Amino acid sequence: MVDEDVELGPIDYLVVEWPAGKQPTGEGLPLLADLVDRGLIRVLDLAFVHKDEDGSVAGLDFDALGADGA
């Protein structure tokens, strides 16, 4: 159900890239959460995508993760 009193927009996109062979450490997530907590931004959707050396792309299916994120 959509709250008709909530104004959306403008909607911007943020794309973050890590160098090949490097794994993200998660240290940026608390910074993002802080922006949300302070009401400066709202996260409408979050997606993680991996691109292989051959150019194929795969996304992470959050529904496939367990409640503990394993």
PDB file of N, H, CA, C and O in Angstrom:
ATOM      1  N   MET A   1       0.838  -1.168   0.000  1.00  0.00           N
ATOM      2  CA  MET A   1       0.000   0.000   0.000  1.00  0.00           C
ATOM      3  C   MET A   1       0.894   1.246   0.000  1.00  0.00           C
ATOM      4  O   MET A   1       1.857   1.311   0.763  1.00  0.00           O
ATOM      5  N   VAL A   2       0.595   2.195  -0.815  1.00  0.00           N
ATOM      6  H   VAL A   2      -0.188   2.142  -1.434  1.00  0.00           H
ATOM      7  CA  VAL A   2       1.375   3.413  -0.934  1.00  0.00           C
ATOM      8  C   VAL A   2       0.691   4.519  -0.140  1.00  0.00           C
ATOM      9  O   VAL A   2      -0.511   4.748  -0.280  1.00  0.00           O
ATOM     10  N   ASP A   3       1.471   5.202   0.693  1.00  0.00           N
ATOM     11  H   ASP A   3       2.447   5.016   0.806  1.00  0.00           H
ATOM     12  CA  ASP A   3       0.960   6.337   1.457  1.00  0.00           C
ATOM     13  C   ASP A   3       0.868   7.527   0.516  1.00  0.00           C
ATOM     14  O   ASP A   3       1.892   8.020   0.043  1.00  0.00           O
ATOM     15  N   GLU A   4      -0.343   7.995   0.238  1.00  0.00           N
ATOM     16  H   GLU A   4      -1.175   7.595   0.622  1.00  0.00           H
ATOM     17  CA  GLU A   4      -0.543   9.074  -0.731  1.00  0.00           C
ATOM     18  C   GLU A   4      -0.034  10.417  -0.222  1.00  0.00           C
ATOM     19  O   GLU A   4       0.128  11.348  -1.011  1.00  0.00           O
ATOM     20  N   ASP A   5       0.222  10.538   1.084  1.00  0.00           N
ATOM     21  H   ASP A   5       0.090   9.781   1.725  1.00  0.00           H
ATOM     22  CA  ASP A   5       0.710  11.788   1.654  1.00  0.00           C
ATOM     23  C   ASP A   5       2.232  11.914   1.594  1.00  0.00           C
ATOM     24  O   ASP A   5       2.773  12.965   1.939  1.00  0.00           O
ATOM     25  N   VAL A   6       2.924  10.868   1.166  1.00  0.00           N
ATOM     26  H   VAL A   6       2.484  10.014   0.886  1.00  0.00           H
ATOM     27  CA  VAL A   6       4.376  10.887   1.101  1.00  0.00           C
ATOM     28  C   VAL A   6       4.805  11.389  -0.269  1.00  0.00           C
ATOM     29  O   VAL A   6       4.392  10.856  -1.299  1.00  0.00           O
ATOM     30  N   GLU A   7       5.636  12.416  -0.266  1.00  0.00           N
ATOM     31  H   GLU A   7       5.972  12.849   0.571  1.00  0.00           H
ATOM     32  CA  GLU A   7       6.149  12.965  -1.525  1.00  0.00           C
ATOM     33  C   GLU A   7       7.422  12.233  -1.914  1.00  0.00           C
ATOM     34  O   GLU A   7       8.348  12.119  -1.111  1.00  0.00           O
ATOM     35  N   LEU A   8       7.468  11.746  -3.122  1.00  0.00           N
ATOM     36  H   LEU A   8       6.716  11.839  -3.774  1.00  0.00           H
ATOM     37  CA  LEU A   8       8.663  11.096  -3.651  1.00  0.00           C
ATOM     38  C   LEU A   8       9.234  11.954  -4.756  1.00  0.00           C
ATOM     39  O   LEU A   8       8.503  12.452  -5.612  1.00  0.00           O
ATOM     40  N   GLY A   9      10.520  12.121  -4.733  1.00  0.00           N
ATOM     41  H   GLY A   9      11.113  11.716  -4.038  1.00  0.00           H
ATOM     42  CA  GLY A   9      11.158  12.822  -5.822  1.00  0.00           C
ATOM     43  C   GLY A   9      11.823  14.091  -5.370  1.00  0.00           C
ATOM     44  O   GLY A   9      11.436  14.664  -4.352  1.00  0.00           O
ATOM     45  N   PRO A  10      12.780  14.528  -6.078  1.00  0.00           N
ATOM     46  CA  PRO A  10      13.337  13.772  -7.191  1.00  0.00           C
ATOM     47  C   PRO A  10      14.038  12.510  -6.678  1.00  0.00           C
ATOM     48  O   PRO A  10      14.514  12.472  -5.544  1.00  0.00           O
ATOM     49  N   ILE A  11      14.094  11.504  -7.510  1.00  0.00           N
ATOM     50  H   ILE A  11      13.708  11.536  -8.431  1.00  0.00           H
ATOM     51  CA  ILE A  11      14.759  10.244  -7.168  1.00  0.00           C
ATOM     52  C   ILE A  11      16.090  10.207  -7.898  1.00  0.00           C
ATOM     53  O   ILE A  11      16.146  10.366  -9.118  1.00  0.00           O
ATOM     54  N   ASP A  12      17.157   9.996  -7.147  1.00  0.00           N
ATOM     55  H   ASP A  12      17.112   9.866  -6.157  1.00  0.00           H
ATOM     56  CA  ASP A  12      18.501   9.896  -7.707  1.00  0.00           C
ATOM     57  C   ASP A  12      19.025   8.484  -7.518  1.00  0.00           C
ATOM     58  O   ASP A  12      18.526   7.719  -6.692  1.00  0.00           O
ATOM     59  N   TYR A  13      20.027   8.162  -8.292  1.00  0.00           N
ATOM     60  H   TYR A  13      20.432   8.783  -8.963  1.00  0.00           H
ATOM     61  CA  TYR A  13      20.672   6.861  -8.212  1.00  0.00           C
ATOM     62  C   TYR A  13      22.107   7.046  -7.749  1.00  0.00           C
ATOM     63  O   TYR A  13      22.762   8.030  -8.093  1.00  0.00           O
ATOM     64  N   LEU A  14      22.578   6.107  -6.979  1.00  0.00           N
ATOM     65  H   LEU A  14      22.046   5.308  -6.699  1.00  0.00           H
ATOM     66  CA  LEU A  14      23.967   6.095  -6.547  1.00  0.00           C
ATOM     67  C   LEU A  14      24.541   4.740  -6.924  1.00  0.00           C
ATOM     68  O   LEU A  14      23.998   3.703  -6.543  1.00  0.00           O
ATOM     69  N   VAL A  15      25.619   4.746  -7.660  1.00  0.00           N
ATOM     70  H   VAL A  15      26.060   5.589  -7.970  1.00  0.00           H
ATOM     71  CA  VAL A  15      26.300   3.510  -8.045  1.00  0.00           C
ATOM     72  C   VAL A  15      27.684   3.546  -7.412  1.00  0.00           C
ATOM     73  O   VAL A  15      28.426   4.513  -7.583  1.00  0.00           O
ATOM     74  N   VAL A  16      28.026   2.496  -6.687  1.00  0.00           N
ATOM     75  H   VAL A  16      27.423   1.710  -6.549  1.00  0.00           H
ATOM     76  CA  VAL A  16      29.322   2.399  -6.030  1.00  0.00           C
ATOM     77  C   VAL A  16      30.052   1.216  -6.626  1.00  0.00           C
ATOM     78  O   VAL A  16      29.483   0.134  -6.776  1.00  0.00           O
ATOM     79  N   GLU A  17      31.314   1.423  -6.967  1.00  0.00           N
ATOM     80  H   GLU A  17      31.775   2.302  -6.845  1.00  0.00           H
ATOM     81  CA  GLU A  17      32.103   0.370  -7.616  1.00  0.00           C
ATOM     82  C   GLU A  17      33.360   0.102  -6.796  1.00  0.00           C
ATOM     83  O   GLU A  17      33.985   1.022  -6.270  1.00  0.00           O
ATOM     84  N   TRP A  18      33.718  -1.184  -6.697  1.00  0.00           N
ATOM     85  H   TRP A  18      33.210  -1.932  -7.124  1.00  0.00           H
ATOM     86  CA  TRP A  18      34.966  -1.578  -6.063  1.00  0.00           C
ATOM     87  C   TRP A  18      35.924  -2.058  -7.134  1.00  0.00           C
ATOM     88  O   TRP A  18      35.493  -2.621  -8.140  1.00  0.00           O
ATOM     89  N   PRO A  19      37.220  -1.843  -6.936  1.00  0.00           N
ATOM     90  CA  PRO A  19      38.211  -2.335  -7.903  1.00  0.00           C
ATOM     91  C   PRO A  19      38.149  -3.860  -8.018  1.00  0.00           C
ATOM     92  O   PRO A  19      37.812  -4.551  -7.056  1.00  0.00           O
ATOM     93  N   ALA A  20      38.473  -4.368  -9.188  1.00  0.00           N
ATOM     94  H   ALA A  20      38.747  -3.807  -9.969  1.00  0.00           H
ATOM     95  CA  ALA A  20      38.464  -5.815  -9.421  1.00  0.00           C
ATOM     96  C   ALA A  20      39.365  -6.506  -8.399  1.00  0.00           C
ATOM     97  O   ALA A  20      40.470  -6.044  -8.115  1.00  0.00           O
ATOM     98  N   GLY A  21      38.883  -7.600  -7.862  1.00  0.00           N
ATOM     99  H   GLY A  21      37.985  -7.975  -8.093  1.00  0.00           H
ATOM    100  CA  GLY A  21      39.656  -8.368  -6.900  1.00  0.00           C
ATOM    101  C   GLY A  21      39.550  -7.891  -5.470  1.00  0.00           C
ATOM    102  O   GLY A  21      40.057  -8.555  -4.566  1.00  0.00           O
ATOM    103  N   LYS A  22      38.914  -6.773  -5.239  1.00  0.00           N
ATOM    104  H   LYS A  22      38.502  -6.233  -5.973  1.00  0.00           H
ATOM    105  CA  LYS A  22      38.750  -6.238  -3.878  1.00  0.00           C
ATOM    106  C   LYS A  22      37.333  -6.535  -3.394  1.00  0.00           C
ATOM    107  O   LYS A  22      36.374  -6.428  -4.158  1.00  0.00           O
ATOM    108  N   GLN A  23      37.210  -6.899  -2.152  1.00  0.00           N
ATOM    109  H   GLN A  23      37.989  -6.986  -1.532  1.00  0.00           H
ATOM    110  CA  GLN A  23      35.908  -7.131  -1.549  1.00  0.00           C
ATOM    111  C   GLN A  23      35.527  -5.919  -0.706  1.00  0.00           C
ATOM    112  O   GLN A  23      36.379  -5.363  -0.013  1.00  0.00           O
ATOM    113  N   PRO A  24      34.261  -5.498  -0.752  1.00  0.00           N
ATOM    114  CA  PRO A  24      33.845  -4.396   0.118  1.00  0.00           C
ATOM    115  C   PRO A  24      33.937  -4.836   1.585  1.00  0.00           C
ATOM    116  O   PRO A  24      33.672  -5.992   1.915  1.00  0.00           O
ATOM    117  N   THR A  25      34.310  -3.911   2.443  1.00  0.00           N
ATOM    118  H   THR A  25      34.525  -2.972   2.175  1.00  0.00           H
ATOM    119  CA  THR A  25      34.480  -4.221   3.864  1.00  0.00           C
ATOM    120  C   THR A  25      33.229  -3.968   4.675  1.00  0.00           C
ATOM    121  O   THR A  25      33.116  -4.445   5.805  1.00  0.00           O
ATOM    122  N   GLY A  26      32.291  -3.230   4.121  1.00  0.00           N
ATOM    123  H   GLY A  26      32.382  -2.842   3.204  1.00  0.00           H
ATOM    124  CA  GLY A  26      31.075  -2.901   4.853  1.00  0.00           C
ATOM    125  C   GLY A  26      31.206  -1.636   5.688  1.00  0.00           C
ATOM    126  O   GLY A  26      30.251  -1.229   6.350  1.00  0.00           O
ATOM    127  N   GLU A  27      32.389  -1.005   5.664  1.00  0.00           N
ATOM    128  H   GLU A  27      33.165  -1.336   5.126  1.00  0.00           H
ATOM    129  CA  GLU A  27      32.595   0.179   6.500  1.00  0.00           C
ATOM    130  C   GLU A  27      31.736   1.364   6.049  1.00  0.00           C
ATOM    131  O   GLU A  27      31.510   2.283   6.837  1.00  0.00           O
ATOM    132  N   GLY A  28      31.254   1.366   4.808  1.00  0.00           N
ATOM    133  H   GLY A  28      31.438   0.620   4.168  1.00  0.00           H
ATOM    134  CA  GLY A  28      30.421   2.465   4.330  1.00  0.00           C
ATOM    135  C   GLY A  28      28.965   2.336   4.736  1.00  0.00           C
ATOM    136  O   GLY A  28      28.228   3.322   4.712  1.00  0.00           O
ATOM    137  N   LEU A  29      28.541   1.143   5.106  1.00  0.00           N
ATOM    138  H   LEU A  29      29.140   0.342   5.126  1.00  0.00           H
ATOM    139  CA  LEU A  29      27.133   0.922   5.449  1.00  0.00           C
ATOM    140  C   LEU A  29      26.675   1.754   6.652  1.00  0.00           C
ATOM    141  O   LEU A  29      25.577   2.307   6.607  1.00  0.00           O
ATOM    142  N   PRO A  30      27.467   1.867   7.722  1.00  0.00           N
ATOM    143  CA  PRO A  30      27.033   2.739   8.835  1.00  0.00           C
ATOM    144  C   PRO A  30      26.885   4.203   8.415  1.00  0.00           C
ATOM    145  O   PRO A  30      26.045   4.921   8.958  1.00  0.00           O
ATOM    146  N   LEU A  31      27.693   4.646   7.455  1.00  0.00           N
ATOM    147  H   LEU A  31      28.375   4.063   7.014  1.00  0.00           H
ATOM    148  CA  LEU A  31      27.568   6.027   6.973  1.00  0.00           C
ATOM    149  C   LEU A  31      26.244   6.216   6.243  1.00  0.00           C
ATOM    150  O   LEU A  31      25.570   7.231   6.418  1.00  0.00           O
ATOM    151  N   LEU A  32      25.877   5.239   5.430  1.00  0.00           N
ATOM    152  H   LEU A  32      26.424   4.414   5.288  1.00  0.00           H
ATOM    153  CA  LEU A  32      24.594   5.282   4.731  1.00  0.00           C
ATOM    154  C   LEU A  32      23.442   5.243   5.733  1.00  0.00           C
ATOM    155  O   LEU A  32      22.478   6.000   5.612  1.00  0.00           O
ATOM    156  N   ALA A  33      23.548   4.359   6.718  1.00  0.00           N
ATOM    157  H   ALA A  33      24.331   3.745   6.817  1.00  0.00           H
ATOM    158  CA  ALA A  33      22.498   4.246   7.741  1.00  0.00           C
ATOM    159  C   ALA A  33      22.359   5.552   8.523  1.00  0.00           C
ATOM    160  O   ALA A  33      21.248   5.932   8.892  1.00  0.00           O
ATOM    161  N   ASP A  34      23.467   6.240   8.778  1.00  0.00           N
ATOM    162  H   ASP A  34      24.370   5.932   8.478  1.00  0.00           H
ATOM    163  CA  ASP A  34      23.418   7.515   9.482  1.00  0.00           C
ATOM    164  C   ASP A  34      22.631   8.562   8.684  1.00  0.00           C
ATOM    165  O   ASP A  34      21.843   9.316   9.254  1.00  0.00           O
ATOM    166  N   LEU A  35      22.847   8.602   7.378  1.00  0.00           N
ATOM    167  H   LEU A  35      23.487   7.989   6.915  1.00  0.00           H
ATOM    168  CA  LEU A  35      22.102   9.542   6.536  1.00  0.00           C
ATOM    169  C   LEU A  35      20.606   9.253   6.576  1.00  0.00           C
ATOM    170  O   LEU A  35      19.787  10.171   6.601  1.00  0.00           O
ATOM    171  N   VAL A  36      20.261   7.973   6.582  1.00  0.00           N
ATOM    172  H   VAL A  36      20.926   7.227   6.562  1.00  0.00           H
ATOM    173  CA  VAL A  36      18.853   7.576   6.669  1.00  0.00           C
ATOM    174  C   VAL A  36      18.296   7.960   8.034  1.00  0.00           C
ATOM    175  O   VAL A  36      17.210   8.533   8.124  1.00  0.00           O
ATOM    176  N   ASP A  37      19.045   7.644   9.110  1.00  0.00           N
ATOM    177  H   ASP A  37      19.927   7.179   9.037  1.00  0.00           H
ATOM    178  CA  ASP A  37      18.583   7.940  10.467  1.00  0.00           C
ATOM    179  C   ASP A  37      18.349   9.430  10.678  1.00  0.00           C
ATOM    180  O   ASP A  37      17.429   9.818  11.398  1.00  0.00           O
ATOM    181  N   ARG A  38      19.177  10.267  10.053  1.00  0.00           N
ATOM    182  H   ARG A  38      19.924   9.952   9.468  1.00  0.00           H
ATOM    183  CA  ARG A  38      19.026  11.714  10.203  1.00  0.00           C
ATOM    184  C   ARG A  38      17.960  12.286   9.277  1.00  0.00           C
ATOM    185  O   ARG A  38      17.707  13.491   9.301  1.00  0.00           O
ATOM    186  N   GLY A  39      17.334  11.443   8.463  1.00  0.00           N
ATOM    187  H   GLY A  39      17.540  10.464   8.444  1.00  0.00           H
ATOM    188  CA  GLY A  39      16.269  11.895   7.581  1.00  0.00           C
ATOM    189  C   GLY A  39      16.758  12.667   6.370  1.00  0.00           C
ATOM    190  O   GLY A  39      15.971  13.347   5.711  1.00  0.00           O
ATOM    191  N   LEU A  40      18.050  12.572   6.066  1.00  0.00           N
ATOM    192  H   LEU A  40      18.689  12.020   6.601  1.00  0.00           H
ATOM    193  CA  LEU A  40      18.594  13.290   4.914  1.00  0.00           C
ATOM    194  C   LEU A  40      18.311  12.571   3.605  1.00  0.00           C
ATOM    195  O   LEU A  40      18.176  13.207   2.560  1.00  0.00           O
ATOM    196  N   ILE A  41      18.221  11.254   3.660  1.00  0.00           N
ATOM    197  H   ILE A  41      18.331  10.738   4.509  1.00  0.00           H
ATOM    198  CA  ILE A  41      17.910  10.461   2.464  1.00  0.00           C
ATOM    199  C   ILE A  41      16.947   9.345   2.850  1.00  0.00           C
ATOM    200  O   ILE A  41      16.800   9.006   4.024  1.00  0.00           O
ATOM    201  N   ARG A  42      16.299   8.786   1.840  1.00  0.00           N
ATOM    202  H   ARG A  42      16.418   9.062   0.887  1.00  0.00           H
ATOM    203  CA  ARG A  42      15.513   7.565   1.988  1.00  0.00           C
ATOM    204  C   ARG A  42      16.032   6.577   0.958  1.00  0.00           C
ATOM    205  O   ARG A  42      16.239   6.936  -0.201  1.00  0.00           O
ATOM    206  N   VAL A  43      16.238   5.361   1.364  1.00  0.00           N
ATOM    207  H   VAL A  43      16.070   5.069   2.306  1.00  0.00           H
ATOM    208  CA  VAL A  43      16.659   4.316   0.440  1.00  0.00           C
ATOM    209  C   VAL A  43      15.400   3.583  -0.004  1.00  0.00           C
ATOM    210  O   VAL A  43      14.723   2.944   0.801  1.00  0.00           O
ATOM    211  N   LEU A  44      15.097   3.683  -1.295  1.00  0.00           N
ATOM    212  H   LEU A  44      15.648   4.202  -1.949  1.00  0.00           H
ATOM    213  CA  LEU A  44      13.900   3.039  -1.834  1.00  0.00           C
ATOM    214  C   LEU A  44      14.181   1.621  -2.283  1.00  0.00           C
ATOM    215  O   LEU A  44      13.301   0.762  -2.239  1.00  0.00           O
ATOM    216  N   ASP A  45      15.408   1.375  -2.715  1.00  0.00           N
ATOM    217  H   ASP A  45      16.123   2.073  -2.751  1.00  0.00           H
ATOM    218  CA  ASP A  45      15.789   0.045  -3.188  1.00  0.00           C
ATOM    219  C   ASP A  45      17.295  -0.059  -3.096  1.00  0.00           C
ATOM    220  O   ASP A  45      18.003   0.943  -3.196  1.00  0.00           O
ATOM    221  N   LEU A  46      17.782  -1.266  -2.906  1.00  0.00           N
ATOM    222  H   LEU A  46      17.207  -2.080  -2.824  1.00  0.00           H
ATOM    223  CA  LEU A  46      19.210  -1.504  -2.808  1.00  0.00           C
ATOM    224  C   LEU A  46      19.504  -2.796  -3.557  1.00  0.00           C
ATOM    225  O   LEU A  46      18.865  -3.819  -3.312  1.00  0.00           O
ATOM    226  N   ALA A  47      20.453  -2.750  -4.452  1.00  0.00           N
ATOM    227  H   ALA A  47      20.973  -1.919  -4.651  1.00  0.00           H
ATOM    228  CA  ALA A  47      20.787  -3.934  -5.247  1.00  0.00           C
ATOM    229  C   ALA A  47      22.295  -4.103  -5.289  1.00  0.00           C
ATOM    230  O   ALA A  47      23.041  -3.126  -5.342  1.00  0.00           O
ATOM    231  N   PHE A  48      22.730  -5.347  -5.264  1.00  0.00           N
ATOM    232  H   PHE A  48      22.124  -6.140  -5.220  1.00  0.00           H
ATOM    233  CA  PHE A  48      24.135  -5.674  -5.414  1.00  0.00           C
ATOM    234  C   PHE A  48      24.288  -6.483  -6.690  1.00  0.00           C
ATOM    235  O   PHE A  48      23.583  -7.469  -6.904  1.00  0.00           O
ATOM    236  N   VAL A  49      25.219  -6.054  -7.537  1.00  0.00           N
ATOM    237  H   VAL A  49      25.792  -5.253  -7.363  1.00  0.00           H
ATOM    238  CA  VAL A  49      25.429  -6.697  -8.830  1.00  0.00           C
ATOM    239  C   VAL A  49      26.913  -6.994  -8.986  1.00  0.00           C
ATOM    240  O   VAL A  49      27.763  -6.199  -8.584  1.00  0.00           O
ATOM    241  N   HIS A  50      27.210  -8.140  -9.570  1.00  0.00           N
ATOM    242  H   HIS A  50      26.519  -8.786  -9.896  1.00  0.00           H
ATOM    243  CA  HIS A  50      28.593  -8.544  -9.817  1.00  0.00           C
ATOM    244  C   HIS A  50      28.789  -8.756 -11.313  1.00  0.00           C
ATOM    245  O   HIS A  50      27.974  -9.409 -11.965  1.00  0.00           O
ATOM    246  N   LYS A  51      29.863  -8.208 -11.850  1.00  0.00           N
ATOM    247  H   LYS A  51      30.525  -7.678 -11.321  1.00  0.00           H
ATOM    248  CA  LYS A  51      30.177  -8.388 -13.265  1.00  0.00           C
ATOM    249  C   LYS A  51      31.458  -9.208 -13.371  1.00  0.00           C
ATOM    250  O   LYS A  51      32.498  -8.824 -12.835  1.00  0.00           O
ATOM    251  N   ASP A  52      31.373 -10.347 -14.071  1.00  0.00           N
ATOM    252  H   ASP A  52      30.529 -10.658 -14.506  1.00  0.00           H
ATOM    253  CA  ASP A  52      32.527 -11.217 -14.266  1.00  0.00           C
ATOM    254  C   ASP A  52      33.430 -10.674 -15.356  1.00  0.00           C
ATOM    255  O   ASP A  52      33.048  -9.787 -16.120  1.00  0.00           O
ATOM    256  N   GLU A  53      34.635 -11.223 -15.414  1.00  0.00           N
ATOM    257  H   GLU A  53      34.945 -11.943 -14.794  1.00  0.00           H
ATOM    258  CA  GLU A  53      35.603 -10.790 -16.421  1.00  0.00           C
ATOM    259  C   GLU A  53      35.090 -10.988 -17.844  1.00  0.00           C
ATOM    260  O   GLU A  53      35.471 -10.252 -18.755  1.00  0.00           O
ATOM    261  N   ASP A  54      34.218 -11.990 -18.034  1.00  0.00           N
ATOM    262  H   ASP A  54      33.908 -12.588 -17.295  1.00  0.00           H
ATOM    263  CA  ASP A  54      33.674 -12.241 -19.374  1.00  0.00           C
ATOM    264  C   ASP A  54      32.511 -11.307 -19.717  1.00  0.00           C
ATOM    265  O   ASP A  54      31.937 -11.398 -20.802  1.00  0.00           O
ATOM    266  N   GLY A  55      32.167 -10.416 -18.794  1.00  0.00           N
ATOM    267  H   GLY A  55      32.633 -10.342 -17.912  1.00  0.00           H
ATOM    268  CA  GLY A  55      31.102  -9.453 -19.044  1.00  0.00           C
ATOM    269  C   GLY A  55      29.741  -9.878 -18.543  1.00  0.00           C
ATOM    270  O   GLY A  55      28.802  -9.083 -18.576  1.00  0.00           O
ATOM    271  N   SER A  56      29.606 -11.119 -18.075  1.00  0.00           N
ATOM    272  H   SER A  56      30.369 -11.764 -18.048  1.00  0.00           H
ATOM    273  CA  SER A  56      28.307 -11.559 -17.566  1.00  0.00           C
ATOM    274  C   SER A  56      28.026 -10.889 -16.221  1.00  0.00           C
ATOM    275  O   SER A  56      28.937 -10.615 -15.439  1.00  0.00           O
ATOM    276  N   VAL A  57      26.749 -10.635 -15.977  1.00  0.00           N
ATOM    277  H   VAL A  57      26.009 -10.858 -16.612  1.00  0.00           H
ATOM    278  CA  VAL A  57      26.323  -9.896 -14.793  1.00  0.00           C
ATOM    279  C   VAL A  57      25.382 -10.773 -13.974  1.00  0.00           C
ATOM    280  O   VAL A  57      24.514 -11.453 -14.521  1.00  0.00           O
ATOM    281  N   ALA A  58      25.568 -10.746 -12.653  1.00  0.00           N
ATOM    282  H   ALA A  58      26.273 -10.193 -12.209  1.00  0.00           H
ATOM    283  CA  ALA A  58      24.698 -11.493 -11.748  1.00  0.00           C
ATOM    284  C   ALA A  58      24.307 -10.590 -10.596  1.00  0.00           C
ATOM    285  O   ALA A  58      25.121  -9.815 -10.095  1.00  0.00           O
ATOM    286  N   GLY A  59      23.062 -10.695 -10.184  1.00  0.00           N
ATOM    287  H   GLY A  59      22.401 -11.325 -10.591  1.00  0.00           H
ATOM    288  CA  GLY A  59      22.579  -9.918  -9.042  1.00  0.00           C
ATOM    289  C   GLY A  59      22.404 -10.802  -7.829  1.00  0.00           C
ATOM    290  O   GLY A  59      22.225 -12.013  -7.960  1.00  0.00           O
ATOM    291  N   LEU A  60      22.454 -10.210  -6.650  1.00  0.00           N
ATOM    292  H   LEU A  60      22.599  -9.226  -6.544  1.00  0.00           H
ATOM    293  CA  LEU A  60      22.239 -10.930  -5.404  1.00  0.00           C
ATOM    294  C   LEU A  60      20.757 -10.935  -5.105  1.00  0.00           C
ATOM    295  O   LEU A  60      20.124  -9.881  -5.043  1.00  0.00           O
ATOM    296  N   ASP A  61      20.205 -12.118  -4.919  1.00  0.00           N
ATOM    297  H   ASP A  61      20.719 -12.975  -4.969  1.00  0.00           H
ATOM    298  CA  ASP A  61      18.774 -12.272  -4.601  1.00  0.00           C
ATOM    299  C   ASP A  61      18.622 -12.278  -3.084  1.00  0.00           C
ATOM    300  O   ASP A  61      18.921 -13.276  -2.429  1.00  0.00           O
ATOM    301  N   PHE A  62      18.154 -11.156  -2.527  1.00  0.00           N
ATOM    302  H   PHE A  62      17.911 -10.345  -3.060  1.00  0.00           H
ATOM    303  CA  PHE A  62      18.021 -11.047  -1.069  1.00  0.00           C
ATOM    304  C   PHE A  62      17.001 -12.027  -0.523  1.00  0.00           C
ATOM    305  O   PHE A  62      17.110 -12.440   0.632  1.00  0.00           O
ATOM    306  N   ASP A  63      16.010 -12.413  -1.318  1.00  0.00           N
ATOM    307  H   ASP A  63      15.921 -12.078  -2.256  1.00  0.00           H
ATOM    308  CA  ASP A  63      15.008 -13.374  -0.857  1.00  0.00           C
ATOM    309  C   ASP A  63      15.622 -14.738  -0.617  1.00  0.00           C
ATOM    310  O   ASP A  63      15.099 -15.517   0.179  1.00  0.00           O
ATOM    311  N   ALA A  64      16.738 -15.047  -1.299  1.00  0.00           N
ATOM    312  H   ALA A  64      17.163 -14.413  -1.946  1.00  0.00           H
ATOM    313  CA  ALA A  64      17.382 -16.338  -1.138  1.00  0.00           C
ATOM    314  C   ALA A  64      18.221 -16.405   0.145  1.00  0.00           C
ATOM    315  O   ALA A  64      18.600 -17.489   0.587  1.00  0.00           O
ATOM    316  N   LEU A  65      18.505 -15.247   0.734  1.00  0.00           N
ATOM    317  H   LEU A  65      18.197 -14.366   0.375  1.00  0.00           H
ATOM    318  CA  LEU A  65      19.281 -15.217   1.976  1.00  0.00           C
ATOM    319  C   LEU A  65      18.402 -15.604   3.152  1.00  0.00           C
ATOM    320  O   LEU A  65      17.200 -15.339   3.163  1.00  0.00           O
ATOM    321  N   GLY A  66      19.006 -16.222   4.121  1.00  0.00           N
ATOM    322  H   GLY A  66      19.982 -16.438   4.113  1.00  0.00           H
ATOM    323  CA  GLY A  66      18.287 -16.543   5.348  1.00  0.00           C
ATOM    324  C   GLY A  66      18.138 -15.297   6.204  1.00  0.00           C
ATOM    325  O   GLY A  66      18.682 -14.243   5.876  1.00  0.00           O
ATOM    326  N   ALA A  67      17.410 -15.414   7.287  1.00  0.00           N
ATOM    327  H   ALA A  67      16.968 -16.270   7.554  1.00  0.00           H
ATOM    328  CA  ALA A  67      17.182 -14.285   8.175  1.00  0.00           C
ATOM    329  C   ALA A  67      18.480 -13.748   8.763  1.00  0.00           C
ATOM    330  O   ALA A  67      18.574 -12.566   9.093  1.00  0.00           O
ATOM    331  N   ASP A  68      19.491 -14.624   8.896  1.00  0.00           N
ATOM    332  H   ASP A  68      19.415 -15.584   8.628  1.00  0.00           H
ATOM    333  CA  ASP A  68      20.764 -14.186   9.458  1.00  0.00           C
ATOM    334  C   ASP A  68      21.729 -13.681   8.396  1.00  0.00           C
ATOM    335  O   ASP A  68      22.852 -13.297   8.722  1.00  0.00           O
ATOM    336  N   GLY A  69      21.307 -13.673   7.108  1.00  0.00           N
ATOM    337  H   GLY A  69      20.394 -13.985   6.843  1.00  0.00           H
ATOM    338  CA  GLY A  69      22.141 -13.167   6.034  1.00  0.00           C
ATOM    339  C   GLY A  69      23.181 -14.143   5.534  1.00  0.00           C
ATOM    340  O   GLY A  69      24.023 -13.788   4.709  1.00  0.00           O
ATOM    341  N   ALA A  70      23.132 -15.376   6.026  1.00  0.00           N
ATOM    342  H   ALA A  70      22.448 -15.664   6.696  1.00  0.00           H
ATOM    343  CA  ALA A  70      24.127 -16.384   5.607  1.00  0.00           C
ATOM    344  C   ALA A  70      23.976 -16.740   4.142  1.00  0.00           C
ATOM    345  O   ALA A  70      24.728 -17.568   3.628  1.00  0.00           O
TER     346      ALA A  70
END
